Amino acid sequence: MLLTRVITALCLLLLILPILFLAPPAALAGLVAVIVLLGGWEFGRLIGLRGAWPYVYAVACLLALIGWHDLPDRHGLTWLLEAAVVCWGVALILLARGVRTATPGFTVLGAILGLIMLPAFGHATMILRGAGIGVLLTAAVLVWAADIGAYFVGKAIGRRKLAPSISPGKSWEGAIGGWLLAMLIGLGLAATHAFAPTWFSVMADRGGLVLVALLTTLLVAASIVGDLFESLLKRQVGMKDSSRLLPGHGGVLDRIDALVPVFPLAALMVTYF
């Protein structure tokens, strides 16, 4: 299993890194479109669609991604990102409700949420890349740092369960540990302007270190919500992974679940500030 995970990770890096650093923006846009398409197929299965409907839903997500790009109003993408924030607020309410059987009504609600969340993630990726490769990568580093910190701190001292019915392995101690690691990296990059422009240095230039600390806290919280929401969907339909598209890693959504809510928020901050 470990060898499979390593091989898959290396293959993904060999694909993604040249696109990020060497290829024109159109190549990244193509990669994002593939991620939204595959993520849409997985999301359709997680909200209870069966038969050919997950494939139809995947195409709908891709068309929504393209449709938002082609809107004539220059504020259209900002509206999409703001709508995604509202959708994640709805997801937070669903998390508070807890695990239940996926009803037809839930499937309809989930379908609406996904048609906004996934295209917003795709466009946010391009907005962050447009602000600089460092801005995009450090927004992702924030999520990865929070996840790594949560894992190791949770393993070491985790006692109080964060959401026992949804994700029993997560603890409040782990969440705080992840937040502290993300905060340490974020404030360090903001204060030193190392590798600038980064997402943290851009925020620091607009509002100082206090703003960086507040927004980093918000994004870490969003990453936890994204992770828990996917876990909720999987538990409601009895699935361990969103798919088996990535051997050893599960599905596409299993890899980007925490990024999906964070990137639209991070892109909104870049747009606002």
PyMOL commands that set and color helices and strands:
alter all, ss='L'
color gray80, all
select helices_A, chain A and resi 2-21+25-46+53-69+76-97+104-131+133-157+172-192+199-237+252-256+259-272
alter helices_A, ss='H'
color red, helices_A
select strands_A, chain A and resi 161-163+167-171
alter strands_A, ss='S'
color yellow, strands_A
deselect
rebuild
show_as cartoon
